[in-house]
Amino acid sequence: MTTFVGLDLSWTGRYETGICWLEGESGSELSCTRIEASVRSAQSLAEELAAVEGPVVVAIDAPLIVTPERWVEREIGRRFSRYKASAHSANLDLLIRNGLTAGMDLAHALGDAGFALDAAALLGGDRRGRFAFEVYPHTIHVRLFGLSERLPYKPGRGRRVAMRRRVLGEYQSHLQRLLAREARGVLRNADVTDVLAPETAAAARGRGLKHTLDGLTCAISAFLAWRDPDSWEVLGEATNGYVVVPRERDAAES
């Protein structure tokens, strides 16, 4: 049995991380065994992941490999800025100075535990390995949801609570359709049903629902990259920092 894990990782470890675990090897059989937002350290997450038996694929929303030569954010901007989905640069000095190293810490710990941090083998069709790779949810939303513009669901200047709740509801609907199409077994989980319920978005406060939805997005991305590796690509370089994104689909496929 293969385990697929999605982490919307808190960069400091002091705030909530969105966590989602899926198990199975087909969309109809895939089940959700865990979905939550909780405060976890990089080390505790790494220990838990290392203890899982069998193949594991982990998709993480956080900078994992950061060097002064990292350029993947520029490439994301080049490809996705027309969707308003550019990413903030992961500056190594600033991350260290501000204690935002949870992604790098998790990557080091998983590497020490035998996880491959280079997605090449996974996207080459290896289904038996243990992998961890970086993702950026906005790129996943744009391409898997078929959006013309990113979903502005994160807190920000000028984004009132009512607006954020409305956009979180849109996010739920897109995820519901994606899961029904690609991994309908996940929808059998009562916790997933609650997370995707309109009333959950209508009552959302803070960042808890955002983290949980992003964790679910990361987890389903881990499954889809494992199941359909030709439909995914790497932006950036394994040695300097990279992000795995869905390939752009032809209009006929959308």
N, C-alpha and C positions, 0 to 999 in steps of 0.2 A: 504494500500500500504506500502511495506517495503522499507526503504532507506538503501543503502549500500554505505559506505564511505571508501575510501582509502586515507591514509596520509603518504607520505614520509616526515616525520617531520624533520625540522631543529632543531637540538638539542639545539640551542641557541635562536632561534626566530629572529635572526638578518639576516638570509639568507632565501632563497626561500624554501618553502614547496610544494611538489607535492600534488595536491588535485584532487580527482575524486569522483563524486557523481553518483550513479546509482539508479534507481527506477524500481520496478517491482517484480514479483514473479515467473517468468519462463524465461528460456533463450531466447525464441523468443520475449517475451514482454519487457524484460529488456531494459531500455533506459538510456543513459547518459545525465544528465542534467547539468553537469559542469565538465570541465577538464582544469587544469591550474597549473602554478607554480607561487606562489606569497609569499611575506613576510607577515607572520601572527604570532601573539602572541598565546601562548597556551590558554590564557584566552579568546581571541576573538573566537578561534576555538571551545572551549568548550561552549561558549554562543550560537554560531550558531547551534551546534549539539543539545544542550539541547532544542532549540526552535522547532526542528522538531517534528511533530506530528506522533504518531504511532510507530511501531517497527523500530529500527535502529540498524545496525551492522557496527561497525567501526573497520577496521584493520589498525594498525599503525606500521610503521617501525621506532621504537625508543624504548629505554628501558623505560618501564612504571613502573614496580615494581622492585626496586633495594634495596637490603639489603646486609650487609657484607657476608651473607650466600648464595648469588646468585651463582648458579653453571650451569645454562642452557647453557652458552657458551661452557663449557667443553663438554657437551653432544652433542651440535651441531658439535663441532670438532670431536668427536668420530664417529659420524654417517656420516658426510659430508666432512671430510678432504680429502678423496680419490677423491672428486670432486673439490678440492681446494676451498672449500666454508666454511672455518672456520670463526668464528666471533670474533671481538675484545671483551675482557672482559669489562663488565660494572661495573667499580670500583666506589663504592659510594663516597668515599672521593675525588677521582679525578674528578668525574662529578660535585660535589658541588664546589670544588676549582676552576674549570675552567668555571663555569657558564653553564654547559651542562645539565641543568635540565628540559628542555622543556617537555620531555616525562613524567617525574614524575609529573611536574606541571599540564599537561593535564590530567593525570590519576586521580590526586586528584580532579581536577575540575569536571571531568565527574563522578567520584564516588559521589561527593556531589550532582550532578544533577540526581542521580538515576540510572546511568549506572552500570551494573555488570561488574567488572574487572576480574572475574573468568570465564573462558570459559566453565566450566563443564556443565552448564545448556544448553548453545547453542549446544555443541557437544552431549548433551543428547537428542536433538530434540526439544528444546523450540524455537518456531518460532514467538512468540509474544513479546519477551522481548527487552530490550535495552542493547546492549553489546559493549564493547570495549576490544580489545585484541592485543597483540604484535605479529608481524610477522617479518620474515627475508627473503627478496625477493630472495636471492640466493637459499635458500632451496626450495622455490616455483618453481623457474626456473628449478632446477635440476629435480624435480619430476614431475611437470606438463608438462614441455617441453621435458622430456626424455633425458636430457643432460648427457654426459659422463664427462663434466667439466664445471664449472661455466663460465658465460659470463663476461670477463674482461672489462666492459664498463665504470668503474669509472676512474677518473683521477688518475694517479699514475706515479711513476718514470719509465721512459723508454717507456711510452705509448704515442706515437705520436698522433697528432690530426687525421691523416688519419686512423690510426688503430682504434681509438675510434669511429670514424664515421662508419667504417666498422662493428664493433661489435654492435653499436647501431642499424644499419640496420638489423643485425641478430636478435636482440632483438625485433625489430618491426615485423619481419616476424613470429617469434614464437608467439608473442601476437596475431597477425592477425589470425593465425591458431587456437589458443586456443579459441579466441572469436567466430570464425566461427563454432567451434565444440560445445562450451558450452553456449554461450550467443550472438548469432548472432544479436539480436536486438540492441546491443551496437554499432555495425558497421554502423547503419543508421545515427549516429550523424556526422555532417560535421566536427566538431572539432576533433573527434576521427580519422576520415579519414585523416585529416591534420597531426595529431600527428604520424600516422602510415605510412605516405607517404615516399617513399625512398628519395625524394628530401629534406625532412625535416632533415633526418639523414645526408645527404650529405653536408648540410649547417650548421650543428650543431656547436655551439660554447658554451663554458662554461658548466654549469651543468643543464641548463633549461630543455632540452629534457630528460636527465637522470631522473630528479625529476618527470617529467610528466609521463614517462613510468612506473616508480616505483609506483606512485600514482595509475595508472590504474591497475597495478599488484595487489596492496593491495586491491583495490575495488573489483576486480573480485574474489579475495580470500575470501573476506567477504561474497560475494554471494554464492560461492561454499561451504564454510563451513556451511552456513545456509541451503543450499539446500541438500547437501550430507554430513551430519556431521560424518557418519561412515568412510568417506574417509580422515578424518583429525585426528590429535592427538596432545596432549600437551607434550612438552618437558620442564622439570623443574617443579617448584612447584608454585602454585598460591600465596603462602604467601611470597616467596623469589624472584620470577621472573620466567616467563615462556615465551615460544614462541609456537605458533600454527603452525604446518607444515602439508603438505599433507602426508598421509601414503604412504609408498613405495608400488608400485603396482607390481603384478606378471608380469613376462615377457610376458605372454599371453595377459595381459590387456594393455600393453604399445603400 
